[in-house]
Amino acid sequence: MSTETERMLAGELYDPSDPELVADRSRARDLARRYNATSGAERERRTALLRELFDAVGEDPVVQPSFRCDYGYNVAVGDDFFANYGCVFLDASPVSFGDRCMLGPGVHVYTPTHPIDPEERATGRERGRPVTVGDD
Protein backbone atom coordinates (compact mmCIF):
# COMPACT_ATOMS: atom_id res chain seq x y z
CA MET A 1 0.00 0.00 0.00
CA SER A 2 1.39 3.39 -0.90
CA THR A 3 1.29 6.49 1.26
CA GLU A 4 -0.68 9.61 0.39
CA THR A 5 2.63 11.34 -0.36
CA GLU A 6 3.59 8.56 -2.79
CA ARG A 7 0.16 8.82 -4.44
CA MET A 8 0.52 12.59 -4.75
CA LEU A 9 3.99 12.32 -6.27
CA ALA A 10 2.75 9.65 -8.71
CA GLY A 11 -0.07 11.92 -9.94
CA GLU A 12 -2.76 9.68 -8.44
CA LEU A 13 -5.71 10.75 -6.32
CA TYR A 14 -4.51 11.51 -2.80
CA ASP A 15 -5.90 12.90 0.44
CA PRO A 16 -4.40 16.37 1.12
CA SER A 17 -5.52 16.16 4.76
CA ASP A 18 -3.08 13.30 5.41
CA PRO A 19 -0.97 14.21 8.48
CA GLU A 20 2.32 13.73 6.62
CA LEU A 21 1.23 16.10 3.84
CA VAL A 22 -0.08 18.60 6.39
CA ALA A 23 3.33 18.51 8.12
CA ASP A 24 5.12 18.94 4.77
CA ARG A 25 3.02 22.03 3.99
CA SER A 26 3.73 23.40 7.46
CA ARG A 27 7.48 22.95 6.88
CA ALA A 28 7.23 24.77 3.54
CA ARG A 29 5.24 27.63 5.12
CA ASP A 30 7.90 27.99 7.81
CA LEU A 31 10.75 28.09 5.28
CA ALA A 32 8.84 30.55 3.09
CA ARG A 33 8.13 32.73 6.14
CA ARG A 34 11.83 32.76 7.01
CA TYR A 35 12.71 33.52 3.38
CA ASN A 36 10.19 36.35 3.20
CA ALA A 37 11.66 37.87 6.39
CA THR A 38 15.09 38.32 4.79
CA SER A 39 16.34 41.53 3.23
CA GLY A 40 17.70 41.96 -0.27
CA ALA A 41 21.19 42.28 1.23
CA GLU A 42 20.96 38.68 2.54
CA ARG A 43 21.45 37.07 -0.86
CA GLU A 44 23.47 34.07 0.42
CA ARG A 45 20.89 33.35 3.15
CA ARG A 46 18.08 33.60 0.62
CA THR A 47 19.80 31.16 -1.71
CA ALA A 48 20.45 28.75 1.19
CA LEU A 49 16.77 28.87 2.19
CA LEU A 50 15.66 28.26 -1.40
CA ARG A 51 18.02 25.27 -1.59
CA GLU A 52 16.44 23.91 1.61
CA LEU A 53 12.91 24.53 0.35
CA PHE A 54 13.13 23.56 -3.34
CA ASP A 55 14.11 20.28 -4.95
CA ALA A 56 16.68 21.95 -7.22
CA VAL A 57 18.08 25.47 -7.49
CA GLY A 58 20.40 26.70 -10.22
CA GLU A 59 22.93 29.49 -9.96
CA ASP A 60 21.92 33.05 -9.03
CA PRO A 61 18.22 32.62 -8.20
CA VAL A 62 16.18 35.68 -7.26
CA VAL A 63 12.76 35.33 -5.65
CA GLN A 64 11.29 38.60 -4.43
CA PRO A 65 9.27 38.33 -1.22
CA SER A 66 6.59 37.58 -0.58
CA PHE A 67 6.62 34.07 -1.94
CA ARG A 68 4.48 31.06 -1.01
CA CYS A 69 4.32 27.39 -1.94
CA ASP A 70 2.60 24.23 -0.74
CA TYR A 71 5.51 21.79 -0.45
CA GLY A 72 8.59 23.29 -2.08
CA TYR A 73 10.16 19.89 -2.63
CA ASN A 74 8.35 19.66 -5.98
CA VAL A 75 9.86 22.93 -7.28
CA ALA A 76 12.97 23.12 -9.45
CA VAL A 77 14.42 26.34 -10.86
CA GLY A 78 17.30 26.71 -13.30
CA ASP A 79 20.15 29.19 -13.51
CA ASP A 80 19.30 32.90 -13.36
CA PHE A 81 15.70 32.24 -12.29
CA PHE A 82 13.77 35.38 -11.33
CA ALA A 83 10.37 35.57 -9.63
CA ASN A 84 8.93 38.98 -8.91
CA TYR A 85 6.82 39.92 -5.87
CA GLY A 86 3.84 37.85 -4.79
CA CYS A 87 4.43 34.55 -6.61
CA VAL A 88 2.64 31.40 -5.43
CA PHE A 89 3.40 27.79 -6.42
CA LEU A 90 0.86 25.14 -5.43
CA ASP A 91 3.23 22.26 -6.07
CA ALA A 92 1.38 19.00 -5.47
CA SER A 93 3.19 17.88 -8.64
CA PRO A 94 6.49 19.04 -10.09
CA VAL A 95 6.85 22.70 -11.00
CA SER A 96 9.95 23.15 -13.12
CA PHE A 97 11.49 26.29 -14.60
CA GLY A 98 14.48 26.15 -16.93
CA ASP A 99 17.39 28.55 -17.13
CA ARG A 100 16.79 32.30 -17.47
CA CYS A 101 13.06 32.16 -16.67
CA MET A 102 11.58 35.41 -15.44
CA LEU A 103 8.20 35.62 -13.72
CA GLY A 104 6.30 38.86 -13.36
CA PRO A 105 4.62 39.99 -10.14
CA GLY A 106 1.78 37.88 -8.79
CA VAL A 107 2.39 34.80 -10.95
CA HIS A 108 0.53 31.79 -9.55
CA VAL A 109 1.26 28.23 -10.68
CA TYR A 110 -1.30 25.61 -9.65
CA THR A 111 -0.71 21.88 -10.11
CA PRO A 112 -3.61 20.41 -8.05
CA THR A 113 -6.77 19.42 -9.87
CA HIS A 114 -10.02 18.23 -8.40
CA PRO A 115 -12.27 15.49 -9.77
CA ILE A 116 -15.18 16.64 -11.92
CA ASP A 117 -17.43 13.76 -10.87
CA PRO A 118 -19.47 15.06 -7.89
CA GLU A 119 -19.23 11.82 -5.89
CA GLU A 120 -15.50 11.53 -6.40
CA ARG A 121 -15.03 15.24 -5.65
CA ALA A 122 -16.97 14.82 -2.38
CA THR A 123 -14.24 12.49 -1.09
CA GLY A 124 -11.90 15.50 -0.79
CA ARG A 125 -9.21 13.75 -2.79
CA GLU A 126 -7.28 15.55 -5.52
CA ARG A 127 -4.44 14.90 -7.92
CA GLY A 128 -1.70 17.01 -9.38
CA ARG A 129 -0.49 17.62 -12.90
CA PRO A 130 3.06 18.89 -13.52
CA VAL A 131 3.87 22.33 -14.89
CA THR A 132 7.08 22.71 -16.88
CA VAL A 133 8.50 25.91 -18.34
CA GLY A 134 11.60 25.49 -20.48
CA ASP A 135 14.63 27.72 -20.80
CA ASP A 136 14.29 31.42 -21.60
C-alpha positions in Angstrom: 0.0 0.0 0.0 1.4 3.4 -0.9 1.3 6.5 1.3 -0.7 9.6 0.4 2.6 11.3 -0.4 3.6 8.6 -2.8 0.2 8.8 -4.4 0.5 12.6 -4.7 4.0 12.3 -6.3 2.7 9.7 -8.7 -0.1 11.9 -9.9 -2.8 9.7 -8.4 -5.7 10.7 -6.3 -4.5 11.5 -2.8 -5.9 12.9 0.4 -4.4 16.4 1.1 -5.5 16.2 4.8 -3.1 13.3 5.4 -1.0 14.2 8.5 2.3 13.7 6.6 1.2 16.1 3.8 -0.1 18.6 6.4 3.3 18.5 8.1 5.1 18.9 4.8 3.0 22.0 4.0 3.7 23.4 7.5 7.5 23.0 6.9 7.2 24.8 3.5 5.2 27.6 5.1 7.9 28.0 7.8 10.7 28.1 5.3 8.8 30.6 3.1 8.1 32.7 6.1 11.8 32.8 7.0 12.7 33.5 3.4 10.2 36.3 3.2 11.7 37.9 6.4 15.1 38.3 4.8 16.3 41.5 3.2 17.7 42.0 -0.3 21.2 42.3 1.2 21.0 38.7 2.5 21.5 37.1 -0.9 23.5 34.1 0.4 20.9 33.4 3.2 18.1 33.6 0.6 19.8 31.2 -1.7 20.4 28.8 1.2 16.8 28.9 2.2 15.7 28.3 -1.4 18.0 25.3 -1.6 16.4 23.9 1.6 12.9 24.5 0.3 13.1 23.6 -3.3 14.1 20.3 -5.0 16.7 22.0 -7.2 18.1 25.5 -7.5 20.4 26.7 -10.2 22.9 29.5 -10.0 21.9 33.1 -9.0 18.2 32.6 -8.2 16.2 35.7 -7.3 12.8 35.3 -5.7 11.3 38.6 -4.4 9.3 38.3 -1.2 6.6 37.6 -0.6 6.6 34.1 -1.9 4.5 31.1 -1.0 4.3 27.4 -1.9 2.6 24.2 -0.7 5.5 21.8 -0.5 8.6 23.3 -2.1 10.2 19.9 -2.6 8.3 19.7 -6.0 9.9 22.9 -7.3 13.0 23.1 -9.5 14.4 26.3 -10.9 17.3 26.7 -13.3 20.2 29.2 -13.5 19.3 32.9 -13.4 15.7 32.2 -12.3 13.8 35.4 -11.3 10.4 35.6 -9.6 8.9 39.0 -8.9 6.8 39.9 -5.9 3.8 37.8 -4.8 4.4 34.6 -6.6 2.6 31.4 -5.4 3.4 27.8 -6.4 0.9 25.1 -5.4 3.2 22.3 -6.1 1.4 19.0 -5.5 3.2 17.9 -8.6 6.5 19.0 -10.1 6.8 22.7 -11.0 10.0 23.1 -13.1 11.5 26.3 -14.6 14.5 26.2 -16.9 17.4 28.5 -17.1 16.8 32.3 -17.5 13.1 32.2 -16.7 11.6 35.4 -15.4 8.2 35.6 -13.7 6.3 38.9 -13.4 4.6 40.0 -10.1 1.8 37.9 -8.8 2.4 34.8 -11.0 0.5 31.8 -9.6 1.3 28.2 -10.7 -1.3 25.6 -9.6 -0.7 21.9 -10.1 -3.6 20.4 -8.1 -6.8 19.4 -9.9 -10.0 18.2 -8.4 -12.3 15.5 -9.8 -15.2 16.6 -11.9 -17.4 13.8 -10.9 -19.5 15.1 -7.9 -19.2 11.8 -5.9 -15.5 11.5 -6.4 -15.0 15.2 -5.6 -17.0 14.8 -2.4 -14.2 12.5 -1.1 -11.9 15.5 -0.8 -9.2 13.8 -2.8 -7.3 15.5 -5.5 -4.4 14.9 -7.9 -1.7 17.0 -9.4 -0.5 17.6 -12.9 3.1 18.9 -13.5 3.9 22.3 -14.9 7.1 22.7 -16.9 8.5 25.9 -18.3 11.6 25.5 -20.5 14.6 27.7 -20.8 14.3 31.4 -21.6 
